[in-house]
Amino acid sequence: MRHPAAEETWEEMMTRAYKFLLAAMVGVALAQPGYGQAAAASQIGNNAFDSLNRALRVDAVATGGGGSSSSPFLNLDQLFSSVYDSANNALKVNIVSGLPCTASAGGAITCAATGTNQDITLAPSGTGASIVTHLEDKGGQVFSVKAYGAAGDGTTDDTAAINVAYQAATAVKGTVFFPCGTYKTTSAIADSGPVTWQGADRGCVTIGPPAGSAFDVFDVTSSDVAFKDLTINANSSSSTSNGVTLTGAPLDHITFDHVTVENAGNWCVTWGNPAASAVSDLLVADSTFTGCGGPQFGGLTSGSVSASNLQFSNDVFGNTTNPPSLLTAQAHVSLYISNTGTGTFSNIVIDNSIVEYPILGNGGTQQESDGVVISTGGTAGATISGVTVSGNILHGTDGSIPENNHALEFWGVSDLVVQSNWIGNAYNGTLLQQGAAGTPCGAVYAGNSFDMPLSPNVAVSLGANCSTQVTGNKIIAGYQGIQINGSDQQLVGNSVSATNGIDLKCQESSNCTGDVVNSNTVANATRQTKGIMFDAGTSNFAGINVIGDSIANVTYGVLFYAAGSTGRIQVLFDGNVSHPYELETPTAVYDVPSGFIAKETGTAAPTTACSNGSTFTNTSGGAGTTFYGCEAGAWVAK
């Protein structure tokens, strides 16, 4: 086979290369003083190369090429002794002439800058040992900051060296590498081009300013930027200080992988108001964000910005019991994504992460401290859809309950799935609200565990005009288990232990229809007030199904309440196990099936229809009968 650009075959080319190599080796040796005239390279090559086996003829070289002892060719002993120091088991580097190198008395060889290899130092590692090189990469795709002068000792200002390494790396979309060390910066590192910031390990690489600084550590205005295996310490309590600021246009393919960002007075990482352009493919994996004054990781946009494919996996957000002092003066969110413009956010995943909300105080008054907030902020035209929150642990950091906080808070989110999470030590477990009027809103809550025995408020609160399915959740709450508001809410197969188990409200809609309460268990070790409560206000409940629920150890199994005479409750009960039912405000109209056993209270004699076995207590305190029983479908004074 012949090389396409030459007349000779590959075999011929390789043969010529071997001859040239051999000639060069022997030529260098013969050029030394005392070895006489060197033979022609071609002659050496022909005599010393076995073309059939593609090997050197050792005997030919040792005996003078053709075997004659009088040959001027150098034998192997002579060849090696000219370049090898057997006493020190090392090469005689000084036989090579023409290189700008010097040798010290201790044996170190230093070569001045030549080409792309600069400031090369070769030094023996022990007597008779091989030479060990200490070279930093300064080419290709990986650019070590130490090769550009960074000290990494925590004292020297390494800002300039980092910037020079970055300029070299970004030109080839390469990697800026940080060996183990602490790299002091005195101004923001501006990243305006694609690059990877790679540390040896986040446990041994820290980048950031000295204490008391007030600037962002990294300011990123480019797509295709990654941070990996390093710690970014903003070291500041200033409200103008962020760990990393992302403000590019477009802002795509941003990665945080095995990164720690900490101690920023404002946000650990902020994705703030990029210009009107698509934002996509943000990956945050195996990373920690802690000790920052506002959201630990926040995205806040305005204008017609769209965002998609935002993923947070195996991360830790806000794990701190000693946040900076600035935290005492403002609210705190561990993971915050907000769309306050007219664009659409979609495909957001938060999974297998730990979200902690520290207990904050401001002059003795606690501040709101939320875990995850995803919100349209009530902005008309803003939408967020396709959100999955799965397999996470959310809890307070010191066993206390932050005032008015939410572990999970959603405003204006549709196609929301919240599943298999554990929530503890929260004032409110989760909140879902519509946001702006007309904004789509809907969710599935499945298989979550709310462990909130000290909570003074609600474990699961679902607002009006949000179609939800709450299935298979385990809820332990100090006050209220589930509170839903509006139509088409489905509560199926949940286990609720709370002072008030399930509260269905119809206060924000003119009518509430299609609610299903099916196969739930409502019980507690201590006596509860209400198992299931229907609170109609001045609106109507219609077509409500309460089927197959188990309600035990409560004062009232089911409580019906209507604030005004226009309230109307129509409920189908079937197969429930419960204590007696109670109907309050009997001036309202209650449509109940035959056999419905009720325990009513009111301030006048009962006038509504009744089911045998029901009772009524007049609580007016005036003269007359105070207790009535239902016999043959009519109230009878007792």
Residue pairs with C-beta under 8 A, 6 or more apart in sequence:
1 9
1 10
2 8
2 9
2 10
3 9
3 10
3 13
6 13
8 16
14 54
15 49
15 51
15 54
18 45
18 49
18 54
18 56
19 41
19 42
19 44
19 45
19 46
19 49
20 41
20 45
22 44
22 45
22 48
22 49
22 56
23 41
23 42
23 44
23 45
24 41
25 79
26 38
26 44
26 48
26 61
26 73
26 74
26 79
27 38
27 41
28 83
28 95
28 96
29 35
29 74
29 78
29 79
29 82
29 83
30 36
30 37
30 38
30 74
31 38
32 82
32 95
35 74
35 78
35 82
36 72
37 72
38 72
39 65
39 71
39 72
39 73
43 65
44 65
44 73
47 57
47 60
47 65
47 66
47 73
48 56
48 57
48 60
48 61
48 65
48 73
49 55
49 56
49 57
50 56
50 57
58 76
59 67
60 66
60 67
61 73
61 74
61 75
61 76
61 79
62 75
62 76
62 77
63 69
63 71
63 75
64 70
64 71
64 72
64 73
64 75
65 71
65 73
74 82
82 92
82 95
83 91
83 92
83 95
84 90
84 91
84 92
85 91
85 92
88 124
88 127
88 128
89 128
89 129
89 130
90 124
90 128
90 130
90 131
91 131
93 101
93 103
93 109
93 122
94 103
99 111
99 114
100 111
100 112
100 114
101 109
101 110
101 111
101 112
102 109
102 110
103 109
104 110
106 123
107 123
107 124
108 121
108 122
108 123
108 124
109 121
109 122
109 123
110 120
110 121
110 122
111 117
111 120
111 121
111 122
112 119
113 119
116 138
116 139
117 138
118 138
120 133
120 135
121 134
122 131
122 133
123 131
123 132
123 134
124 130
124 131
124 132
125 131
125 132
136 144
136 146
136 147
137 143
137 144
137 147
137 177
138 144
138 147
138 148
138 168
140 174
141 169
141 172
141 174
141 175
142 169
142 174
142 175
142 177
142 198
143 165
143 168
143 169
143 174
143 175
143 176
143 177
144 165
144 177
144 178
144 179
145 152
145 158
145 161
145 162
145 165
145 176
145 177
145 178
145 179
145 183
146 152
146 161
146 179
146 181
147 165
148 161
148 162
148 164
148 165
148 168
149 158
149 160
149 161
149 164
150 156
150 158
150 161
150 162
150 165
150 178
150 181
150 183
151 158
151 161
151 181
152 158
152 178
152 179
152 180
152 181
152 182
152 183
153 181
153 182
154 181
154 182
154 183
154 184
154 206
155 184
156 184
157 184
157 185
157 186
158 183
158 184
158 185
159 184
159 185
159 186
159 187
159 189
162 176
162 183
162 185
162 189
162 207
163 189
163 190
165 176
166 176
166 189
166 191
166 195
168 174
169 175
169 176
169 195
169 196
170 191
170 192
170 193
170 194
170 195
171 193
173 193
173 194
173 195
173 224
174 195
174 196
175 195
175 196
175 197
175 198
176 195
176 196
176 197
176 198
177 198
177 199
177 200
178 197
178 198
178 199
178 200
178 205
178 207
178 230
179 200
179 205
180 200
180 201
180 204
180 205
181 204
181 205
181 206
182 206
183 205
183 206
183 207
183 208
184 208
184 209
184 210
185 207
185 208
185 209
185 217
186 209
186 210
186 213
187 215
188 215
188 216
188 217
188 218
188 219
189 207
189 217
189 218
189 219
190 219
190 221
191 197
191 218
191 219
191 220
191 221
191 222
191 225
192 221
192 222
193 222
194 222
194 223
194 224
194 225
195 222
195 224
195 225
195 226
196 225
196 226
196 227
196 228
197 218
197 225
197 226
197 227
197 228
197 230
198 226
198 228
198 229
198 230
199 205
199 207
199 228
199 229
199 230
199 231
200 229
201 229
202 229
202 230
202 231
202 258
202 259
202 260
203 231
205 229
205 230
205 231
206 230
206 231
206 232
206 233
207 217
207 230
207 231
207 232
207 233
208 217
208 231
208 232
208 233
208 234
208 235
209 215
209 217
209 234
209 235
209 236
210 235
211 235
211 236
212 235
212 236
213 234
213 235
213 236
213 238
213 241
214 236
214 238
214 240
214 241
214 265
215 236
215 240
215 241
216 234
216 241
216 242
216 243
216 244
216 245
217 232
217 233
217 234
217 242
217 243
217 244
218 227
218 232
218 243
218 244
218 245
219 244
219 245
219 247
220 244
220 245
220 246
220 247
220 248
220 254
221 247
221 248
221 249
222 248
223 248
223 250
223 251
223 252
223 253
223 254
224 252
224 253
225 253
225 254
225 255
226 254
226 255
226 256
226 257
227 244
227 255
227 256
227 257
227 259
228 255
228 257
228 258
228 259
229 257
229 258
229 259
230 259
230 260
231 259
231 260
231 261
231 262
232 243
232 244
232 259
232 260
232 261
232 262
233 243
233 262
233 263
234 241
234 242
234 243
234 261
234 262
234 263
234 264
234 265
234 268
234 292
235 263
236 263
236 264
236 265
236 324
237 265
237 293
237 324
237 325
237 326
238 265
238 266
238 326
239 265
239 266
239 293
239 326
240 265
240 266
241 264
241 265
241 266
242 264
242 266
242 267
242 268
242 269
242 270
243 261
243 262
243 264
243 267
243 268
243 269
243 289
243 292
244 261
244 268
244 269
244 270
245 269
245 270
245 272
246 254
246 269
246 270
246 271
246 272
246 274
247 271
247 272
247 273
247 274
248 274
249 274
249 275
249 276
249 277
250 274
250 277
250 278
250 279
250 280
251 271
251 274
251 277
251 279
252 278
252 279
252 280
252 281
253 280
253 281
254 281
254 282
254 283
255 282
255 283
255 284
255 285
256 269
256 283
256 284
256 285
256 287
257 283
257 285
257 286
257 287
258 285
258 286
258 287
259 287
259 288
260 287
260 288
260 289
260 290
261 268
261 269
261 287
261 288
261 289
261 290
261 292
262 268
262 288
262 289
262 290
262 291
262 292
263 290
263 291
263 292
263 324
264 291
264 292
264 293
265 292
265 293
265 324
265 326
266 292
266 293
266 294
267 292
267 293
267 294
267 295
267 296
267 297
267 298
268 289
268 290
268 291
268 292
268 295
268 296
268 297
269 289
269 296
269 297
269 298
270 295
270 298
270 299
270 300
271 279
271 282
271 298
271 299
271 300
271 301
272 298
272 299
272 300
272 301
273 300
273 301
273 302
273 303
274 301
274 305
275 303
276 303
276 304
276 305
277 305
278 305
278 306
278 307
278 308
279 301
279 305
279 306
279 307
279 308
280 307
280 308
280 309
281 308
281 309
282 299
282 307
282 309
282 310
282 311
283 311
283 313
284 297
284 311
284 312
284 313
284 315
285 311
285 312
285 313
285 314
285 315
286 313
286 314
286 315
287 315
287 316
288 315
288 316
288 317
288 319
289 296
289 297
289 315
289 316
289 317
289 318
289 334
290 296
290 316
290 317
290 318
290 319
290 320
291 320
291 322
291 323
291 324
292 318
292 323
292 324
293 323
293 324
293 326
293 327
293 330
293 332
294 330
294 331
294 332
294 333
294 336
295 332
295 333
295 334
295 335
295 336
295 373
296 317
296 318
296 333
296 334
296 335
296 336
297 312
297 317
297 334
297 335
297 336
298 333
298 335
298 336
298 337
298 338
299 307
299 310
299 336
299 337
299 338
300 336
300 338
300 340
301 307
301 338
301 339
301 340
301 341
301 343
302 340
302 341
303 341
303 342
303 343
304 341
304 342
304 343
305 339
305 341
305 343
306 343
306 344
306 345
306 346
307 339
307 343
307 344
307 345
307 346
308 345
308 346
308 347
309 347
310 337
310 345
310 347
310 348
310 349
311 348
311 349
312 335
312 349
312 350
312 351
312 353
313 349
313 351
313 352
313 353
314 351
314 352
314 353
315 353
315 354
316 353
316 354
316 356
317 334
317 335
317 353
317 354
317 355
317 356
317 371
317 372
318 332
318 334
318 335
318 355
318 356
318 357
318 358
318 371
318 397
319 354
319 356
319 397
320 356
320 358
320 397
321 358
321 397
321 398
323 332
323 358
323 360
327 358
327 360
327 367
328 360
328 361
328 362
328 363
328 367
329 362
329 367
330 367
331 360
331 367
331 368
331 369
331 370
332 357
332 358
332 360
332 367
332 368
332 369
332 370
333 369
333 370
333 371
333 372
333 373
334 355
334 356
334 357
334 370
334 371
334 372
335 350
335 355
335 371
335 372
335 373
336 372
336 373
336 374
337 345
337 348
337 373
337 374
337 375
337 384
338 373
338 374
338 375
338 376
338 377
339 345
339 375
339 376
339 377
339 379
339 382
339 383
339 384
340 376
340 377
340 379
340 382
341 379
341 381
341 382
342 379
342 381
342 382
343 382
344 383
344 384
344 385
345 383
345 384
345 385
346 384
346 385
346 386
347 386
348 374
348 384
348 386
348 387
348 388
349 387
349 388
349 390
350 372
350 387
350 388
350 389
350 390
350 392
351 388
351 389
351 390
351 391
351 392
352 390
352 391
352 392
353 392
353 393
354 392
354 393
354 394
355 371
355 372
355 392
355 393
355 394
355 395
355 407
356 371
356 394
356 395
356 396
356 397
357 369
357 370
357 371
357 394
357 395
357 396
357 397
357 402
357 405
357 407
357 426
358 369
358 396
358 397
358 398
358 402
359 366
359 369
359 396
359 397
359 398
359 400
359 401
359 402
360 366
360 367
360 368
360 369
360 402
361 367
365 403
366 402
366 403
367 402
367 403
368 402
368 403
368 404
368 405
369 402
369 405
370 405
370 406
370 407
370 409
371 394
371 405
371 406
371 407
371 408
371 409
371 426
372 389
372 394
372 407
372 408
372 409
373 406
373 409
373 410
374 384
374 387
374 409
374 410
374 411
374 413
375 384
375 409
375 410
375 411
375 412
375 413
375 435
376 382
376 383
376 384
376 411
376 412
376 413
376 435
376 436
376 439
377 411
377 412
377 435
378 411
378 412
378 435
378 436
379 412
379 435
379 436
380 436
380 437
380 438
380 439
381 436
382 412
382 435
382 436
382 439
383 412
383 414
383 439
383 440
384 412
384 413
384 414
385 413
385 414
385 415
385 440
386 415
387 410
387 413
387 415
387 416
387 417
388 416
388 417
388 419
389 408
389 416
389 417
389 418
389 419
389 421
390 417
390 418
390 419
390 420
390 421
391 419
391 420
391 421
392 421
392 422
393 421
393 422
394 407
394 408
394 421
394 422
394 423
394 424
394 426
395 407
395 422
395 423
395 424
395 425
395 426
396 402
396 424
396 425
396 426
399 425
400 425
401 425
401 426
401 427
401 454
401 455
401 456
402 426
402 427
403 427
404 427
404 428
405 426
405 427
405 428
406 426
406 427
406 428
406 429
406 430
406 431
407 423
407 426
407 428
407 429
407 430
408 418
408 421
408 423
408 429
408 430
408 431
409 428
409 430
409 431
410 416
410 430
410 431
410 432
410 433
410 443
411 433
411 434
411 435
412 433
412 434
412 435
412 436
412 439
412 440
412 441
413 432
413 435
413 441
413 443
414 439
414 440
414 441
414 442
415 442
416 432
416 442
416 443
416 444
417 443
417 444
417 446
418 430
418 443
418 444
418 445
418 446
418 448
419 444
419 445
419 446
419 447
419 448
420 446
420 447
420 448
421 448
421 449
422 448
422 449
422 451
423 429
423 430
423 448
423 449
423 450
423 451
423 452
423 459
424 450
424 451
424 452
425 452
425 454
426 452
426 455
427 455
427 456
427 457
428 455
428 457
428 458
428 459
428 461
429 450
429 452
429 455
429 458
429 459
429 460
429 461
429 475
429 477
430 445
430 450
430 459
430 460
430 461
431 461
431 463
432 441
432 443
432 461
432 462
432 463
432 466
432 468
433 441
433 463
433 466
434 441
434 463
434 464
434 465
434 466
435 441
441 463
441 465
441 466
441 467
442 466
442 467
442 468
443 462
443 466
443 468
443 469
444 468
444 469
444 471
445 460
445 468
445 469
445 470
445 471
445 473
446 469
446 470
446 471
446 472
446 473
447 471
447 472
447 473
448 473
448 474
449 473
449 474
449 475
450 459
450 460
450 473
450 474
450 475
450 476
450 477
450 481
451 476
452 459
452 475
452 476
452 477
452 478
453 476
453 477
453 478
454 478
455 477
455 478
455 479
456 478
456 479
457 479
457 480
458 477
458 479
458 480
458 481
458 482
458 483
459 475
459 476
459 477
459 480
459 481
459 482
459 498
460 470
460 473
460 475
460 481
460 482
460 483
460 484
461 483
461 484
462 468
462 470
462 482
462 483
462 484
462 485
462 486
462 489
463 485
463 486
463 508
464 485
464 486
464 507
464 508
464 509
465 486
465 508
465 509
466 486
467 487
467 488
467 489
468 484
468 489
468 490
469 490
469 492
470 482
470 484
470 489
470 490
470 491
470 492
470 494
471 490
471 491
471 492
471 493
471 494
472 492
472 493
472 494
473 494
473 495
474 494
474 495
475 481
475 482
475 494
475 495
475 496
475 497
475 498
476 497
476 498
477 496
477 497
477 498
477 499
478 498
478 499
479 498
479 499
479 500
480 498
480 499
480 500
480 501
480 503
481 494
481 496
481 497
481 498
481 500
481 501
481 502
481 522
482 491
482 494
482 496
482 501
482 502
482 503
483 502
483 503
483 505
484 491
484 502
484 503
484 504
484 505
484 515
485 504
485 505
485 506
485 507
485 508
485 509
486 505
486 506
486 508
486 509
486 512
487 509
487 511
487 512
487 513
487 514
487 515
488 513
488 514
488 515
489 504
489 514
489 515
489 516
490 515
490 516
490 518
491 502
491 515
491 516
491 517
491 518
491 520
492 516
492 518
492 519
492 520
493 518
493 519
493 520
494 520
494 521
495 520
495 521
496 502
496 520
496 521
496 522
496 523
497 522
497 523
497 524
497 525
498 524
498 528
499 524
499 528
499 529
500 528
500 529
500 530
500 533
501 520
501 522
501 528
501 530
501 531
501 532
501 551
501 554
502 517
502 520
502 522
502 531
502 532
502 533
503 530
503 532
503 533
503 535
504 512
504 515
504 517
504 532
504 533
504 534
504 535
504 541
504 544
505 512
505 535
505 537
506 512
506 534
506 535
506 536
506 537
506 539
506 540
506 541
507 535
507 537
507 539
509 539
510 539
510 540
511 539
511 540
511 541
511 542
512 536
512 539
512 540
512 541
512 542
512 544
513 541
513 542
513 543
513 544
514 543
514 544
515 541
515 543
515 544
515 545
516 544
516 545
516 547
517 532
517 544
517 545
517 546
517 547
517 549
518 545
518 546
518 547
518 548
518 549
519 547
519 548
519 549
520 549
520 550
521 549
521 550
522 528
522 531
522 532
522 549
522 550
522 551
522 552
522 554
523 550
523 551
523 552
523 553
523 554
524 553
524 554
525 553
526 553
527 553
527 554
527 555
528 553
528 554
528 555
529 554
529 555
529 556
530 554
530 555
530 556
530 558
530 559
531 549
531 551
531 552
531 554
531 556
531 557
531 558
531 578
531 579
532 546
532 549
532 551
532 557
532 558
532 559
533 558
533 559
533 560
533 561
534 541
534 544
534 558
534 559
534 560
534 561
534 569
534 571
535 561
536 560
536 561
536 562
536 563
536 567
536 568
536 569
536 588
537 562
537 563
537 564
537 567
538 562
538 563
538 564
538 566
538 567
539 567
540 566
540 567
540 568
540 569
540 570
541 568
541 569
541 570
541 571
542 568
542 570
543 570
543 572
544 569
544 570
544 571
544 572
545 571
545 572
545 574
546 558
546 571
546 572
546 573
546 574
546 576
547 572
547 573
547 574
547 575
547 576
548 574
548 575
548 576
549 576
549 577
549 578
550 576
550 577
550 578
551 557
551 558
551 576
551 577
551 578
551 579
552 577
552 578
552 579
554 578
554 579
555 579
556 579
556 580
556 581
556 582
556 599
557 576
557 578
557 579
557 580
557 581
558 573
558 576
558 578
558 581
558 582
559 581
559 582
559 584
560 569
560 571
560 581
560 582
560 583
560 584
560 590
561 584
561 585
562 568
562 569
562 584
562 585
562 588
563 585
564 585
564 588
565 587
565 588
566 588
567 585
567 588
567 589
568 588
568 589
568 590
568 591
569 588
569 589
569 590
569 591
570 591
571 591
571 592
572 593
573 592
573 593
573 596
580 597
580 598
580 599
580 614
580 615
581 596
581 597
581 598
581 599
582 598
582 599
582 600
582 601
583 590
583 598
583 599
583 600
583 608
584 600
584 601
584 602
585 602
586 600
586 602
586 604
586 606
586 607
586 608
586 616
587 602
589 608
590 608
592 598
592 611
594 611
595 611
595 612
596 611
596 614
597 611
597 613
597 614
598 610
598 611
598 614
598 615
598 630
599 614
599 615
599 616
599 617
600 606
600 614
600 615
600 616
600 617
601 616
601 617
601 618
601 619
602 616
602 617
602 618
602 619
603 618
603 619
603 620
604 618
604 620
605 618
605 624
605 625
605 628
605 635
605 637
606 616
606 628
606 635
609 633
610 616
610 630
610 633
610 634
610 635
611 630
611 633
612 630
612 631
612 632
612 633
613 630
614 629
614 630
615 627
615 628
615 629
615 630
616 627
616 628
616 629
616 630
616 635
617 626
617 627
617 628
618 624
618 625
618 626
618 627
618 628
619 626
625 637
625 638
627 637
627 638
628 635
628 636
628 637
628 638
629 635
629 636
629 638
630 636
